[in-house]
Each structure stands twice: as structure tokens, then as C-alpha cells.
Amino acid sequence: DIRTPLSLIMRYAKELEDQEDLPQTSRTSARIIKEQSLCIRQLIEDLNLISSLEYEMQPIRKTAVHICVLLRSVVSELLNQDLPELYDISLSLDCEQAVVDGDEQLLARAFYNLLQNSISHNENGCRITVSGFMKGGHVCVVLADDGQGVPQKVLDNLDTLPNSTHGFGLPMACKIIR
């Protein structure tokens, strides 16, 4: 029910943004409306996904996933979003042939959310490391940053819907990985 009016808002904001006869301030306002509408749409999608995961209504489409290809793709997506120079992302993948059985789209979403969390909660920048390696016949993926860290209260409550200070990213990633 929310998506239809939101789509109209986004379409009209885009039209206003593209109208060259409007003052620049109006076009800038239209761009901001469009961008914030995209944020709202993403929040709606996150809420739907986390609710589906919570009640085990999300269909899981397990396939053989080449984990290094997936990690490179997620990192590339972030880098292609004009990531500020305050953030340095490095890859260290020592599992080129590794394949996991999982839902590729959900895994990509989990990894993206975790990396985006590093960016969102470290406004002064940080170094982000994405590594993958084999250990005892298992693939280990580590996403780490040297930023401020996640408050213990948030980590203790990963299985509950977030409160107003944190979004859906960590709980969603936790549910997907589990």
C-alpha cells in the first residue's frame, strides 16, 4: 500500500529534477525528495524481508555460490557508489575455488548490509577488510573495520527487531547467515 504513492512521489520528483526551466534550488529540492524516497523504499523492502525471515516466510533459493565472486561483486557495488576517500576497502581472498550452498541474493544482501554498516556508523572513515579463507574444510568470511565498533547492547539483541537508534542491517544479516 505504501509503494504506489511512493512511486508517484519518486516519479514526480524526478520529473521536477529534470526540468531545466526550474530554479536550481527547486531542482535540488526535487533531487533530495527523490533520494529520500529511495531510502524509504529501501526501508520498506528491508522491513518486508526481515519480517519474512522472522516468520520463515522468505523462500530460500539455495544454489552453489562462488563466495569470492560474490564478495568481489558486493565490494564493487559499494565502490561504484562513489564511496568517499575516508573509507578504504581491501580484499584478501584465499579461497578462490570455494563454493557454498546458499541463497546468493540473500548472502549478497547480508554482506552488503554489514559493509554498509561499517560506512554508516563511522562517519570519520575507516579501513574495511573483507577476507575469505578455508579452515577445517569450511569457508570463513570475515568483514572487519577499524572503526568505532558495534555497541554491546546491539550485539546482544541481534535476534530482535531494531530500536530507533539502529536499523535493520545487522539483525537482517544475522538472520540470513543463520
DOSEVO-8873 format. One line per 3 residues: number of its first residue (from 1); their letters; for each residue z, x, y of N, C-alpha, C, CB. Coordinates in pm, 1 decimal. Glycine has a CB too. Example, Ala and Ser with C-alpha at 12.3 -4.5 7.8 and 13.67 -1.06 7.14 Angstrom:
BEGIN
1> AS> 780.0:1319.0:-569.0:780.0:1230.0:-450.0:780.0:1320.0:-330.0:904.6:1130.8:-447.3  708.0:1285.0:-225.0:714.0:1367.0:-106.0:787.0:1290.0:3.0:572.5:1408.4:-59.8 $
***
This chain:
BEGIN
1> DIR> 0.0:81.2:-120.5:0.0:0.0:0.0:0.0:85.5:126.8:120.0:-92.4:-0.1  56.3:204.5:118.4:62.0:291.2:236.3:-68.6:367.3:254.9:178.8:389.7:224.7  -137.2:395.7:146.6:-256.7:479.8:154.2:-369.2:418.2:237.2:-307.2:508.2:15.6 $
4> TPL> -389.7:287.1:228.3:-501.0:225.2:300.7:-485.1:237.7:452.2:-512.8:78.2:262.3  -371.5:196.5:508.8:-359.3:214.8:654.6:-358.2:363.2:694.3:-231.0:146.8:705.6  -303.3:447.3:609.2:-301.7:590.1:638.8:-443.7:646.4:642.4:-217.3:665.3:535.1 $
7> SLI> -528.3:601.0:552.1:-668.3:644.6:551.0:-739.1:603.8:679.0:-741.7:586.5:429.9  -709.9:483.3:728.2:-769.8:438.2:853.8:-722.5:524.8:971.1:-735.3:290.1:879.5  -595.0:554.4:974.4:-540.9:639.7:1080.6:-609.7:775.6:1078.5:-387.9:656.6:1065.0 $
10> MRY> -623.2:831.8:958.9:-686.2:963.1:946.4:-833.3:958.3:990.2:-675.7:1013.7:801.3  -903.9:852.8:949.7:-1046.1:842.3:985.9:-1063.5:829.4:1137.1:-1110.9:721.7:915.2  -985.3:741.5:1200.1:-997.4:723.9:1344.9:-953.4:848.4:1421.3:-915.1:604.0:1390.0 $
13> AKE> -851.2:915.5:1372.2:-807.7:1039.0:1437.2:-917.7:1144.2:1429.0:-677.7:1091.9:1372.8  -985.6:1152.4:1315.8:-1096.3:1247.9:1300.2:-1210.1:1213.6:1395.5:-1147.6:1248.9:1154.2  -1242.2:1085.8:1407.3:-1347.8:1043.6:1499.5:-1312.1:1080.1:1644.0:-1372.0:891.7:1487.5 $
16> LED> -1187.0:1055.9:1681.8:-1144.0:1090.7:1817.8:-1146.2:1241.9:1840.1:-1003.2:1036.0:1844.6  -1103.8:1315.5:1739.5:-1103.3:1461.1:1749.8:-1245.0:1514.9:1772.6:-1042.4:1523.3:1622.9  -1343.2:1451.7:1712.6:-1482.0:1498.5:1721.7:-1556.4:1449.3:1845.2:-1557.0:1455.7:1600.0 $
19> QED> -1496.5:1360.1:1923.4:-1563.6:1308.1:2042.8:-1555.1:1408.4:2157.2:-1501.8:1173.6:2085.5  -1666.8:1471.2:2185.7:-1668.8:1577.0:2287.9:-1649.5:1524.9:2429.3:-1798.7:1652.2:2280.8  -1669.1:1394.4:2452.2:-1651.3:1339.8:2587.0:-1504.6:1308.1:2619.1:-1735.2:1214.0:2602.8 $
22> LPQ> -1416.1:1320.5:2521.8:-1272.9:1302.1:2546.9:-1212.6:1430.2:2604.2:-1199.2:1261.4:2416.9  -1109.2:1416.8:2685.0:-1040.7:1537.4:2734.2:-984.6:1618.3:2616.7:-926.5:1499.2:2832.9  -975.5:1747.4:2635.0:-926.6:1836.0:2528.7:-786.2:1797.5:2482.7:-927.2:1980.9:2576.7 $
25> TSR> -701.6:1754.5:2574.8:-565.5:1716.2:2535.8:-567.4:1597.4:2440.2:-481.5:1682.5:2659.9  -656.9:1502.3:2462.9:-669.7:1386.6:2373.8:-723.7:1428.6:2238.4:-760.9:1280.1:2436.0  -819.0:1518.7:2238.4:-875.3:1567.2:2112.0:-769.4:1645.5:2032.9:-999.8:1656.4:2138.5 $
28> TSA> -688.7:1722.4:2104.5:-580.9:1796.2:2039.2:-479.1:1699.2:1979.3:-512.0:1891.7:2139.3  -445.6:1595.1:2053.9:-352.9:1493.3:2002.0:-410.1:1427.4:1876.8:-323.7:1386.1:2109.6  -539.5:1398.1:1877.0:-604.2:1337.2:1760.5:-598.7:1431.8:1640.8:-750.5:1300.2:1792.7 $
31> RII> -618.6:1560.7:1665.5:-611.3:1659.4:1557.4:-470.9:1663.3:1498.1:-651.4:1799.4:1608.7  -369.8:1659.7:1584.0:-230.7:1661.4:1537.4:-200.4:1535.7:1455.9:-133.2:1672.5:1657.1  -248.5:1420.4:1502.0:-229.7:1296.0:1426.6:-294.0:1307.8:1289.1:-289.0:1175.7:1503.4 $
34> KEQ> -415.2:1362.4:1285.3:-484.9:1379.1:1157.3:-407.5:1472.4:1064.8:-627.0:1433.5:1180.1  -362.1:1586.1:1116.9:-288.6:1683.3:1035.5:-156.5:1625.4:984.2:-261.8:1810.6:1116.6  -85.6:1553.3:1069.1:41.5:1493.5:1026.5:18.3:1380.8:925.6:118.9:1440.0:1148.5 $
37> SLC> -93.8:1309.9:939.8:-129.8:1207.1:842.2:-156.7:1270.5:706.5:-253.0:1127.6:889.6  -219.7:1387.5:706.1:-241.7:1460.5:580.7:-108.4:1499.8:517.3:-328.1:1586.2:605.5  -13.0:1539.6:600.7:121.2:1572.2:549.8:186.5:1449.3:487.8:210.2:1628.0:662.7 $
40> IRQ> 173.0:1334.9:551.7:230.3:1211.2:497.9:163.5:1175.9:365.5:214.5:1095.0:598.9  31.0:1191.8:360.5:-39.8:1162.3:235.5:9.4:1253.4:122.7:-192.5:1178.7:254.6  30.5:1381.8:154.1:80.4:1475.0:52.9:220.8:1436.0:7.2:80.7:1618.6:107.9 $
43> LIE> 304.5:1393.1:100.6:439.5:1348.4:64.1:435.2:1225.9:-26.6:520.9:1317.1:190.0  343.3:1134.6:0.8:328.3:1016.3:-83.3:286.1:1057.6:-223.5:225.7:918.2:-22.4  189.4:1148.5:-231.7:144.0:1196.3:-362.4:256.5:1267.5:-436.1:23.7:1290.2:-346.6 $
46> DLN> 334.7:1347.2:-363.0:448.6:1415.9:-425.2:550.9:1315.7:-476.7:515.0:1512.1:-325.2  580.9:1215.0:-396.2:677.6:1113.4:-437.4:628.7:1039.6:-562.1:702.8:1013.7:-322.9  500.7:1003.7:-563.9:444.8:937.1:-682.1:452.9:1027.1:-804.8:299.1:896.2:-656.8 $
49> LIS> 417.6:1154.6:-787.4:419.2:1246.7:-901.2:561.0:1268.8:-952.3:356.3:1380.6:-862.4  654.5:1293.0:-861.7:791.1:1319.7:-906.8:852.1:1195.5:-971.6:878.4:1366.6:-788.9  816.5:1077.3:-923.0:864.4:953.9:-987.0:803.7:940.2:-1126.2:829.3:829.7:-900.5 $
52> SLE> 676.2:970.5:-1138.8:610.5:963.6:-1269.8:671.6:1063.8:-1366.9:459.9:989.3:-1255.8  701.9:1182.4:-1317.8:765.4:1282.5:-1403.4:906.6:1240.1:-1440.5:768.0:1418.7:-1333.9  978.6:1184.7:-1344.2:1117.0:1142.1:-1367.3:1125.3:1038.6:-1478.6:1177.4:1085.3:-1238.8 $
55> YEM> 1031.9:945.0:-1478.2:1034.6:836.3:-1576.6:935.7:858.0:-1690.8:1004.7:704.4:-1508.5  888.6:982.6:-1703.6:797.2:1023.1:-1810.4:675.9:932.5:-1818.7:869.2:1024.1:-1943.4  623.1:895.3:-1702.4:503.4:812.0:-1695.1:379.3:895.2:-1663.5:521.3:702.9:-1589.9 $
58> QPI> 398.1:1021.2:-1632.5:286.7:1109.3:-1598.1:216.2:1151.9:-1727.0:336.1:1234.1:-1517.4  87.3:1119.4:-1740.3:16.9:1166.4:-1860.2:3.9:1318.9:-1857.3:-123.4:1100.5:-1870.8  35.7:1381.1:-1966.7:25.7:1526.2:-1977.9:-104.4:1557.3:-2051.8:151.0:1587.7:-2052.5 $
61> RKT> -189.5:1635.3:-1988.0:-317.6:1672.8:-2047.2:-313.3:1820.5:-2082.8:-436.0:1642.3:-1950.4  -255.1:1848.7:-2196.6:-238.8:1988.3:-2238.1:-371.7:2045.3:-2286.8:-131.9:2000.1:-2348.9  -399.2:2165.2:-2236.7:-515.0:2241.7:-2280.4:-473.4:2388.3:-2285.4:-638.4:2219.9:-2185.1 $
64> AVH> -563.9:2471.4:-2333.1:-539.8:2615.9:-2331.2:-564.7:2665.0:-2188.3:-632.5:2691.7:-2435.2  -461.4:2717.3:-2125.8:-468.3:2760.9:-1985.5:-459.2:2913.0:-1980.5:-354.1:2695.8:-1900.0  -559.4:2976.1:-1922.1:-555.7:3120.6:-1898.8:-467.8:3143.4:-1776.5:-701.1:3181.0:-1878.1 $
67> ICV> -347.9:3189.1:-1800.9:-245.7:3192.5:-1697.2:-283.2:3284.0:-1580.1:-114.4:3237.4:-1756.8  -346.9:3397.2:-1607.0:-384.3:3487.5:-1497.1:-490.2:3424.9:-1407.1:-435.9:3620.8:-1552.8  -584.8:3355.8:-1466.6:-688.1:3287.3:-1388.4:-623.8:3181.4:-1300.1:-794.6:3223.2:-1481.1 $
70> LLR> -530.5:3107.0:-1356.7:-461.5:3002.9:-1281.8:-380.8:3061.3:-1165.7:-370.1:2923.7:-1374.4  -305.4:3166.4:-1192.0:-224.2:3228.2:-1086.5:-311.7:3283.8:-974.9:-136.9:3339.9:-1144.7  -422.0:3349.4:-1010.5:-513.4:3400.6:-907.6:-570.5:3286.8:-822.7:-628.1:3480.2:-972.6 $
73> SVV> -602.2:3177.7:-887.1:-657.1:3061.6:-816.3:-556.2:3004.1:-716.3:-699.0:2953.1:-916.8  -432.5:2991.0:-758.5:-328.4:2936.2:-670.5:-304.4:3030.0:-552.1:-196.3:2913.8:-749.1  -296.4:3159.3:-578.8:-275.9:3256.1:-470.1:-395.0:3254.4:-374.9:-254.6:3398.9:-526.8 $
76> SEL> -515.5:3247.1:-429.1:-635.6:3241.7:-344.5:-633.8:3119.0:-254.8:-762.4:3241.3:-430.7  -591.3:3005.8:-309.8:-584.0:2883.4:-230.2:-490.3:2902.0:-111.1:-536.7:2765.4:-317.0  -375.9:2964.1:-134.4:-282.1:2989.6:-24.1:-341.2:3085.4:78.5:-150.5:3046.3:-78.1 $
79> LNQ> -401.6:3192.1:31.0:-458.7:3291.1:122.9:-572.8:3232.1:204.8:-508.4:3413.0:45.3  -646.8:3139.1:148.3:-758.6:3077.3:218.6:-714.8:2973.6:321.1:-851.2:3013.5:119.7  -586.2:2948.9:330.7:-533.4:2855.1:430.0:-487.7:2928.3:556.0:-417.0:2774.6:370.8 $
82> DLP> -547.1:3042.8:581.7:-511.6:3123.1:699.6:-362.1:3153.6:705.2:-554.0:3050.8:827.3  -312.9:3207.0:597.3:-172.5:3244.6:588.8:-142.3:3350.3:695.5:-137.5:3297.5:446.4  -39.8:3329.5:777.0:-6.1:3428.0:880.0:23.8:3565.1:819.6:113.7:3380.0:961.4 $
85> ELY> 1.3:3669.5:897.5:23.0:3806.0:851.1:169.5:3836.5:821.3:-28.4:3902.9:953.6  259.1:3746.8:861.9:401.6:3764.6:832.7:429.6:3759.0:682.8:483.9:3658.0:904.7  334.3:3707.3:608.4:351.7:3689.8:463.7:256.6:3782.1:389.9:327.6:3542.2:421.7 $
88> DIS> 311.7:3853.3:294.5:234.1:3943.9:211.7:248.7:3897.8:67.4:280.5:4092.7:229.5  136.9:3862.2:5.7:140.8:3817.4:-133.4:74.5:3922.7:-219.9:71.0:3679.3:-150.9  145.4:3965.0:-324.2:87.5:4061.5:-417.0:90.5:4004.9:-558.3:163.0:4196.3:-410.6 $
91> LSL> -9.7:4044.0:-635.5:-21.0:4001.7:-775.2:-0.7:4121.2:-866.1:-158.1:3935.7:-802.6  73.7:4103.3:-971.1:93.2:4205.3:-1073.4:84.8:4133.6:-1207.3:231.1:4281.7:-1055.9  -35.3:4131.2:-1263.5:-58.1:4053.7:-1385.0:-89.8:4146.3:-1501.1:-171.9:3952.6:-1364.6 $
94> DCE> 2.3:4154.3:-1594.5:-13.5:4237.9:-1713.6:-23.3:4150.5:-1838.3:104.4:4337.3:-1726.7  -102.1:4044.3:-1826.3:-117.2:3951.5:-1939.0:-254.9:3885.8:-1934.0:-5.5:3843.4:-1936.9  -356.3:3966.8:-1911.3:-491.6:3915.4:-1887.5:-542.3:3821.2:-1995.3:-586.4:4029.2:-1874.9 $
97> QAV> -508.4:3843.9:-2117.5:-559.5:3760.3:-2226.4:-466.9:3643.5:-2259.7:-580.7:3844.6:-2350.0  -356.1:3632.8:-2189.6:-255.9:3530.9:-2221.8:-307.4:3389.9:-2195.8:-129.3:3554.9:-2141.3  -281.7:3305.2:-2292.2:-317.2:3164.2:-2283.0:-192.0:3083.5:-2315.8:-436.3:3127.8:-2379.5 $
100> VDG> -164.8:2982.7:-2233.6:-51.5:2894.3:-2260.2:-103.8:2753.5:-2284.9:50.3:2895.8:-2142.1  -26.7:2675.1:-2356.0:-59.6:2536.5:-2382.1:10.3:2452.8:-2275.9:-17.7:2493.2:-2526.8  -67.2:2395.9:-2184.0:-5.4:2319.0:-2077.3:-107.3:2238.9:-1998.4:70.2:2410.5:-1984.8 $
103> DEQ> -57.9:2159.1:-1906.5:-142.2:2080.2:-1817.1:-177.5:2168.2:-1697.7:-70.3:1947.4:-1771.3  -301.8:2212.1:-1691.5:-343.0:2309.5:-1589.9:-319.1:2260.1:-1447.8:-489.2:2343.2:-1607.3  -349.3:2133.3:-1421.1:-329.4:2080.8:-1285.4:-181.8:2076.0:-1247.8:-390.3:1941.3:-1273.3 $
106> LLA> -98.2:2034.7:-1341.9:44.8:2029.5:-1312.2:103.3:2169.4:-1295.9:119.2:1954.4:-1422.4  60.5:2263.0:-1380.9:109.4:2400.9:-1366.2:65.9:2459.4:-1232.0:57.9:2489.6:-1482.0  -58.0:2434.8:-1193.0:-105.6:2482.8:-1063.0:-20.8:2423.2:-951.3:-254.7:2447.1:-1042.3 $
109> RAF> 12.1:2295.4:-963.9:93.4:2227.9:-862.7:233.1:2290.8:-855.3:104.1:2076.8:-894.1  290.6:2320.9:-971.8:424.1:2382.1:-974.9:421.3:2519.5:-908.9:475.5:2393.7:-1120.1  325.0:2603.3:-946.7:316.3:2737.5:-889.1:289.3:2730.4:-738.7:206.0:2819.1:-959.1 $
112> YNL> 200.1:2640.9:-698.0:169.2:2625.1:-555.6:294.7:2583.0:-479.3:55.9:2521.2:-535.1  367.9:2485.2:-532.8:489.8:2438.8:-464.8:591.5:2551.7:-448.9:553.2:2322.4:-542.3  607.6:2632.4:-552.8:703.6:2742.7:-545.5:661.9:2845.7:-441.6:718.4:2809.6:-681.9 $
115> LQN> 533.6:2880.0:-440.0:485.6:2976.9:-340.6:492.8:2918.3:-200.1:341.3:3020.1:-372.4  456.3:2792.5:-185.6:463.4:2726.9:-54.4:607.9:2719.9:-6.4:402.2:2585.0:-60.7  700.7:2704.8:-98.5:842.3:2703.3:-64.3:884.2:2837.6:-3.5:927.5:2671.6:-189.0 $
118> SIS> 832.8:2947.0:-60.6:862.7:3080.0:-5.2:815.0:3090.3:138.8:797.3:3190.4:-90.3  701.7:3032.0:166.1:644.3:3037.5:301.2:720.7:2944.2:394.8:494.0:2999.6:298.5  741.7:2821.4:350.8:804.9:2719.9:436.5:947.1:2754.4:477.2:805.1:2587.6:366.3 $
121> HNE> 1019.9:2821.0:388.5:1161.6:2845.9:415.8:1189.6:2989.1:461.5:1243.1:2815.9:292.4  1084.4:3061.3:497.0:1100.2:3197.0:551.0:1009.8:3210.7:672.5:1066.3:3306.2:443.2  1048.2:3142.6:778.8:963.6:3137.9:898.8:941.7:3274.7:963.9:1024.8:3044.5:999.8 $
124> NGC> 1026.4:3372.3:933.6:1007.4:3507.2:987.4:922.4:3595.0:896.5:1141.7:3573.0:1010.0  869.9:3535.3:790.9:784.9:3609.2:698.5:863.1:3664.9:581.1:715.0:3721.2:770.8  788.2:3708.8:480.0:848.6:3769.9:362.6:738.5:3828.8:274.9:933.4:3666.5:283.3 $
127> RIT> 781.5:3909.5:180.0:690.4:3961.1:77.7:706.0:3872.9:-44.2:719.4:4112.1:43.3  593.5:3824.9:-94.6:593.4:3736.9:-211.7:523.4:3810.7:-324.5:523.1:3599.3:-181.2  587.0:3813.2:-439.8:529.1:3879.5:-556.3:507.1:3776.7:-666.2:620.3:3994.9:-606.3 $
130> VSG> 386.4:3778.3:-720.0:352.3:3693.5:-833.7:323.6:3787.5:-949.4:228.9:3598.4:-802.8  403.8:3777.6:-1053.8:381.8:3866.2:-1167.6:378.4:3786.4:-1296.9:490.8:3974.0:-1174.2  303.8:3842.0:-1391.0:294.4:3782.9:-1523.0:292.7:3894.7:-1625.7:168.5:3693.3:-1535.8 $
133> FMK> 366.9:3876.4:-1733.6:373.6:3979.5:-1836.9:410.8:3914.2:-1969.7:476.5:4090.6:-1798.9  392.2:3989.1:-2075.6:427.4:3942.5:-2209.8:565.5:3996.2:-2246.4:320.7:3987.4:-2314.8  644.9:3911.5:-2311.5:776.9:3954.0:-2356.6:809.2:3877.2:-2485.3:886.4:3929.1:-2245.5 $
136> GGH> 820.1:3949.8:-2592.8:853.6:3887.4:-2720.8:756.2:3779.7:-2763.3:990.1:3829.3:-2714.1  628.2:3799.5:-2736.8:527.9:3701.1:-2775.3:515.8:3582.9:-2681.4:557.8:3651.5:-2910.0  589.4:3586.4:-2570.5:585.1:3478.9:-2472.3:528.6:3531.3:-2341.1:725.4:3418.4:-2450.8 $
139> VCV> 468.1:3443.4:-2265.0:421.3:3477.8:-2131.5:533.4:3449.0:-2033.1:292.0:3399.0:-2094.3  564.9:3547.0:-1951.4:665.7:3529.7:-1846.3:593.8:3534.0:-1711.5:777.9:3640.8:-1854.8  620.7:3436.9:-1628.9:566.3:3432.4:-1493.6:684.4:3437.2:-1398.4:477.8:3303.9:-1469.6 $
142> VLA> 677.5:3528.7:-1303.2:784.9:3542.9:-1204.8:723.2:3530.9:-1066.0:860.9:3679.7:-1221.5  774.6:3435.7:-989.0:736.3:3418.7:-849.6:860.7:3452.3:-768.7:682.5:3271.7:-818.9  851.7:3555.4:-686.9:969.8:3601.4:-613.6:932.9:3634.6:-470.0:1032.4:3724.1:-682.2 $
145> DDG> 1032.2:3627.5:-383.2:1013.4:3672.5:-245.5:1140.2:3742.9:-199.9:978.7:3553.4:-150.9  1127.6:3817.6:-90.9:1243.6:3887.9:-36.7:1300.0:3815.1:84.9:1206.2:4031.6:0.6  1281.4:3684.5:87.6:1328.4:3603.0:199.4:1473.7:3563.2:186.0:1244.2:3479.8:211.9 $
148> QGV> 1508.6:3454.0:250.5:1648.9:3412.8:260.5:1705.0:3351.7:133.3:1664.2:3315.2:371.5  1621.6:3316.8:37.7:1670.3:3261.2:-87.7:1693.0:3112.2:-80.1:1797.1:3329.0:-128.1  1720.3:3054.6:-194.0:1743.3:2910.9:-205.0:1893.9:2887.9:-211.6:1671.0:2850.5:-330.7 $
151> PQK> 1946.0:2797.9:-129.8:2089.7:2770.0:-135.1:2133.3:2725.1:-274.9:2126.6:2662.8:-32.0  2250.3:2769.3:-316.0:2301.3:2736.4:-448.7:2309.7:2586.3:-469.6:2437.9:2799.0:-469.8  2344.2:2511.9:-365.1:2353.8:2366.4:-375.1:2220.4:2305.9:-418.6:2398.0:2306.3:-240.7 $
154> VLD> 2111.3:2359.0:-367.5:1978.4:2309.9:-404.8:1950.0:2343.7:-550.2:1869.4:2370.1:-313.2  1980.7:2467.2:-590.6:1957.4:2508.0:-729.3:2040.6:2425.9:-827.3:1988.9:2656.1:-746.5  2162.3:2392.0:-788.0:2249.9:2314.3:-874.7:2202.0:2170.7:-893.7:2389.6:2314.0:-818.7 $
157> NLD> 2118.2:2123.4:-802.1:2074.0:1983.3:-805.4:1923.7:1969.0:-823.4:2115.7:1913.3:-678.6  1861.3:2059.7:-896.8:1716.7:2052.7:-916.5:1672.8:1928.8:-993.9:1669.2:2175.9:-988.5  1762.8:1870.5:-1070.6:1726.3:1753.7:-1150.2:1739.4:1622.0:-1074.2:1811.2:1748.6:-1273.4 $
160> TLP> 1782.0:1627.7:-948.0:1796.2:1505.0:-870.3:1693.9:1504.6:-758.7:1939.2:1490.9:-813.4  1661.2:1385.9:-712.5:1568.5:1376.3:-600.1:1630.9:1445.6:-480.1:1534.3:1227.6:-567.2  1547.4:1509.1:-399.6:1599.9:1589.0:-288.2:1664.5:1503.9:-180.5:1489.4:1671.5:-227.0 $
163> NST> 1755.0:1571.4:-109.0:1814.2:1505.6:6.5:1725.5:1533.9:127.5:1961.1:1554.3:30.8  1772.2:1502.1:245.8:1687.5:1513.4:364.0:1659.9:1657.5:406.9:1750.7:1439.7:477.1  1733.0:1754.5:354.7:1712.8:1891.9:400.6:1608.9:1967.5:319.5:1842.6:1966.3:396.2 $
166> HGF> 1573.1:1918.6:203.3:1472.7:1984.5:121.0:1375.6:1881.6:68.1:1537.8:2062.1:5.3  1255.2:1925.2:42.5:1151.4:1835.2:-4.9:1148.3:1821.9:-155.2:1018.8:1881.3:43.1  1030.9:1785.0:-206.0:1012.4:1759.3:-347.6:964.8:1882.4:-424.5:914.4:1647.1:-366.1 $
169> GLP> 928.1:1989.3:-355.0:864.6:2103.5:-418.5:941.1:2164.7:-534.2:841.6:2206.5:-318.5  1065.1:2201.5:-512.7:1143.8:2264.1:-620.2:1175.7:2168.9:-735.1:1272.9:2318.5:-563.8  1225.7:2047.2:-707.2:1250.8:1956.0:-819.6:1122.7:1925.6:-899.1:1312.0:1825.1:-767.8 $
172> MAC> 1010.5:1910.7:-827.8:885.6:1881.5:-895.3:843.5:1998.4:-983.0:776.5:1849.1:-793.9  850.3:2119.8:-929.4:814.1:2238.5:-1007.7:903.8:2250.0:-1130.2:824.6:2366.6:-921.4  1032.7:2223.7:-1113.6:1127.7:2230.8:-1223.9:1090.7:2131.9:-1333.7:1269.9:2203.7:-1173.8 $
175> KII> 1060.3:2008.9:-1295.5:1024.0:1906.8:-1393.5:893.1:1941.2:-1464.0:1012.7:1770.4:-1326.0  796.3:1993.0:-1392.0:667.3:2030.6:-1452.3:686.9:2143.0:-1553.3:566.1:2074.0:-1343.2  760.4:2246.0:-1514.4:779.7:2360.5:-1602.6:856.5:2317.3:-1727.3:854.6:2474.2:-1529.2 $
178> R> 956.7:2234.8:-1708.9:1032.4:2187.2:-1826.3:943.5:2105.3:-1916.7:1154.4:2103.7:-1783.3 $
***
